[in-house]
Amino acid sequence: MNLPQTHDDLALGDDLLVIIPDPQLQRVVKVSFDLSCNNTVHQYKSTYDAVTYLRDHLKDIKAIVLTLEKNDYNFNDILEKVHRSFPKIVLVIINTGENEDEYQQLARFPYIHLYSKESFLKDFSKIMIQDLGLNIPQSDDRYIKVEIDTLKFVDGIKKDVFIKAKTSGHYSALFRRGSVLAQDEIDIYKSKGLTHVYLEKEAIKEILPQMDAQRSLFASYSGFKFVLRSDDDPLEKRFEKKIMRFQEEIIIDGEFQQQIENAVGKTLSYLQKKPTSIKLL
């Protein structure tokens, strides 16, 4: 990925290491990265397993994202490898409420970025640009490589989805805009050896704001999918990303909820000032 960057910024081919024991949070971070950049993501549930991996692959890792867990005896091993790395590995720490004192002490290192879980999920796209140097709009990539399993965690990528020929590097459409790839179809493609597909960068730019608005929901509900809609979808389909039904529960987008409350408040205020206008309703 050719970016206007410093020597520490992530580029195409630089690997990311995610160390998060919570399976739902790990999943949302992995899917978010997969739909946002061309970087390989390695996942581990513990720093113990991650340290073993880093012994042989330290030079391949440009950034580590982990949660600060209580009584994590291998965290200092990760920290030592980050301190000794050159160029410096970027370390993004998600604080889940444990080890608050240690969390604050790490803030003095410029290559360590500290976030609460809530702010990390909310500001994920900004963190990618500011901390990791991953700026999709400014990149030269036309296509973003996506693991085919990631498509299981999105509802509504009605975009052209491509595959890439290994020999010629030519991109051809696997299915066209308006098509929907069912889960059993994904399994069929996987059984034939297809592990990755490609989305156009313009499509990624369109869905990123929608993902930002739903990422906290994804992290809170097991089985949740990003509800992605296009501007050319019918109005009732576009409202599905504002009012979502999940496990018999209605989830209303926070911004949309505020708009509804503001509209109701203005209507009530108007009716109080002009009570006779209720006859027009």
C-alpha positions in Angstrom: 0.0 0.0 0.0 1.7 3.2 -1.1 1.0 5.8 1.4 2.4 9.2 2.3 4.1 7.8 5.4 6.9 7.9 7.9 9.2 4.9 8.2 7.0 3.5 11.0 3.7 3.6 9.1 2.2 0.3 7.9 2.5 -0.6 4.3 1.2 -3.4 2.0 2.6 -6.7 3.3 3.1 -5.6 6.9 1.5 -8.0 9.3 -0.8 -7.1 12.3 -0.9 -9.2 15.4 -4.2 -9.2 17.4 -4.1 -10.7 21.0 -7.6 -10.6 22.4 -9.1 -13.5 24.5 -12.7 -12.3 24.2 -13.9 -14.1 21.0 -16.5 -11.5 20.1 -14.2 -8.6 20.5 -11.5 -10.5 18.6 -13.9 -11.2 15.8 -15.0 -7.6 15.4 -11.4 -6.4 15.3 -10.4 -9.0 12.8 -13.4 -8.3 10.5 -12.9 -4.6 10.8 -9.2 -4.9 9.7 -10.1 -7.3 7.0 -12.6 -4.9 5.4 -10.3 -1.9 5.8 -6.8 -2.8 4.7 -4.6 -5.2 2.8 -2.6 -6.3 5.8 -2.4 -9.9 7.1 -3.9 -10.3 10.6 -2.6 -13.0 12.9 -4.9 -13.8 15.9 -4.1 -15.2 19.3 -6.2 -15.5 22.5 -3.2 -15.2 24.9 0.1 -13.4 25.1 1.7 -16.7 25.8 0.9 -18.1 22.4 1.7 -14.7 20.8 5.2 -14.6 22.3 5.9 -18.0 20.8 4.9 -16.7 17.4 6.9 -13.5 17.8 10.2 -15.4 18.4 10.3 -16.4 14.8 8.2 -13.6 13.1 9.1 -10.4 15.0 10.5 -8.7 11.9 7.2 -9.3 10.0 5.0 -7.6 12.6 4.5 -3.8 12.3 1.6 -3.4 14.8 0.2 -5.3 17.8 -3.4 -4.8 19.1 -4.1 -6.4 22.5 -6.3 -6.1 25.5 -4.7 -5.4 28.9 -5.7 -8.4 31.0 -5.4 -8.9 34.7 -2.5 -11.1 35.9 -1.1 -11.4 32.3 2.4 -12.6 33.1 3.5 -12.6 29.5 2.5 -9.0 28.8 6.0 -7.8 29.8 7.5 -10.1 27.2 5.4 -8.5 24.5 6.3 -5.0 25.9 10.1 -5.9 25.9 9.9 -7.0 22.2 8.1 -3.8 21.3 10.7 -1.6 23.1 13.6 -3.4 21.4 12.1 -3.4 17.9 13.5 -1.2 15.2 11.8 0.4 13.5 9.4 0.4 16.4 6.4 -1.9 16.4 3.2 0.1 17.1 1.4 -1.2 20.1 -2.3 -0.4 20.5 -3.6 -1.4 24.0 -7.3 -1.7 24.7 -8.0 -1.2 28.3 -11.0 -3.2 29.6 -10.8 -1.8 33.1 -8.0 -3.9 34.5 -4.6 -2.7 35.6 -5.5 1.0 35.4 -2.2 2.1 37.0 0.0 0.2 34.6 -2.2 1.4 31.8 -1.5 5.0 32.6 2.3 4.4 33.0 2.6 3.2 29.4 1.2 6.5 28.0 4.7 8.0 28.1 5.9 5.9 25.2 5.1 7.5 21.8 4.8 4.2 20.0 2.2 2.9 22.5 -1.4 4.1 22.0 -3.9 3.5 24.8 -7.7 3.3 24.3 -10.7 2.3 26.3 -12.7 -0.5 24.7 -15.5 2.0 23.9 -13.2 4.6 22.3 -11.3 2.0 20.3 -14.5 0.6 18.8 -16.0 4.1 18.1 -12.8 5.6 16.6 -11.4 2.5 14.9 -11.1 4.2 11.4 -9.4 7.2 12.9 -7.0 5.0 14.8 -6.1 3.2 11.6 -5.1 6.4 10.0 -3.5 8.3 12.9 -1.8 5.5 14.7 -1.2 2.8 12.1 -0.9 4.9 8.9 -3.6 2.9 7.1 -5.5 5.5 5.0 -7.7 3.8 2.4 -8.9 7.0 0.6 -5.3 8.1 0.0 -3.9 4.6 -0.9 -3.0 3.6 -4.5 -4.8 0.3 -4.1 -7.8 -0.3 -6.3 -8.8 -3.5 -4.6 -8.9 -4.6 -1.0 -8.2 -8.3 -0.2 -10.8 -9.8 2.0 -11.0 -13.3 3.6 -14.0 -15.1 2.2 -15.0 -16.1 5.8 -15.4 -12.3 6.6 -18.4 -12.2 4.3 -20.3 -14.3 6.9 -20.2 -11.4 9.2 -21.8 -8.8 6.9 -25.3 -8.4 5.7 -25.7 -6.5 2.4 -22.4 -6.2 0.5 -24.2 -5.8 -2.8 -21.1 -4.8 -4.6 -19.0 -6.4 -7.3 -16.8 -9.0 -5.6 -13.7 -10.2 -7.5 -11.3 -13.0 -7.6 -7.7 -12.6 -8.7 -5.9 -15.0 -11.2 -2.7 -16.3 -9.7 -0.8 -16.4 -13.0 -1.9 -13.2 -14.8 -3.0 -11.1 -11.7 -6.2 -10.3 -13.6 -9.3 -9.5 -11.6 -12.6 -11.0 -12.7 -16.1 -10.7 -11.0 -17.1 -13.6 -8.8 -20.6 -12.1 -8.6 -22.0 -8.8 -9.6 -23.6 -5.8 -7.8 -27.0 -6.8 -6.5 -26.1 -10.4 -5.9 -26.1 -12.0 -2.4 -23.6 -14.7 -1.4 -25.3 -17.1 1.0 -23.3 -18.9 3.8 -23.6 -22.3 2.1 -22.1 -20.7 -1.1 -19.2 -19.4 0.9 -18.5 -22.9 2.2 -18.7 -24.3 -1.4 -16.1 -21.8 -2.6 -13.9 -22.6 0.4 -14.1 -26.3 -0.4 -12.8 -25.5 -3.9 -9.8 -23.7 -2.3 -10.9 -20.1 -2.5 -9.7 -18.3 0.6 -9.9 -14.6 -0.4 -12.0 -12.3 -2.5 -11.5 -8.6 -3.5 -13.6 -5.5 -3.1 -13.0 -2.3 -4.9 -11.6 0.5 -2.8 -14.6 2.8 -3.6 -16.9 0.1 -2.2 -14.8 0.0 1.0 -14.9 3.8 1.4 -18.7 3.6 1.2 -19.2 1.0 3.9 -16.6 2.2 6.4 -18.8 4.9 8.0 -21.6 2.3 8.4 -19.2 -0.1 10.1 -18.0 2.7 12.4 -21.6 3.3 13.5 -22.3 -0.4 14.2 -19.0 -1.7 15.6 -20.0 -1.4 19.3 -23.1 -3.4 18.6 -21.1 -6.0 16.9 -18.8 -6.3 19.9 -21.9 -6.6 22.3 -24.0 -9.2 20.5 -22.7 -12.7 19.6 -23.8 -13.5 16.0 -24.3 -9.8 15.0 -23.5 -8.9 11.4 -22.6 -5.5 10.0 -25.8 -4.3 8.2 -24.5 -2.5 5.1 -26.7 -0.7 2.6 -26.0 1.3 -0.5 -27.4 4.7 -1.4 -29.2 3.1 -4.4 -31.0 0.6 -2.2 -34.7 1.2 -1.6 -35.6 3.5 1.3 -36.9 0.6 3.4 -33.7 -1.3 2.9 -31.6 1.7 3.9 -33.6 2.0 7.1 -32.4 -1.5 8.1 -29.1 0.0 9.1 -30.9 2.5 11.3 -33.5 0.2 12.9 -32.0 -3.4 13.2 -33.8 -6.5 14.4 -31.5 -8.9 16.2 -32.5 -12.0 18.3 -36.0 -10.6 18.7 -34.7 -7.3 19.9 -34.9 -4.0 18.1 -31.7 -2.0 18.0 -31.9 1.6 17.0 -28.8 3.5 15.8 -27.8 6.0 18.4 -27.7 9.0 16.0 -31.0 8.0 14.5 -32.5 7.7 18.0 -31.4 11.2 18.8 -32.9 12.5 15.6 -36.2 10.8 16.4 -36.2 12.3 19.9 -35.4 15.8 18.6 -38.2 15.5 16.1 -40.7 14.4 18.7 -39.5 17.1 21.1 -40.0 19.8 18.5 -43.5 18.5 17.6 -44.6 18.4 21.3 -43.3 21.9 21.8 -45.2 23.2 18.7 -48.4 21.5 19.9 -48.1 23.1 23.4 -47.7 26.5 21.8 -50.5 26.0 19.3 -52.8 23.3 20.7 -55.5 23.9 18.0 -53.1 22.6 15.4 -53.7 19.1 16.7 -56.8 19.1 14.6 -54.6 19.0 11.5 -53.0 15.7 12.5 
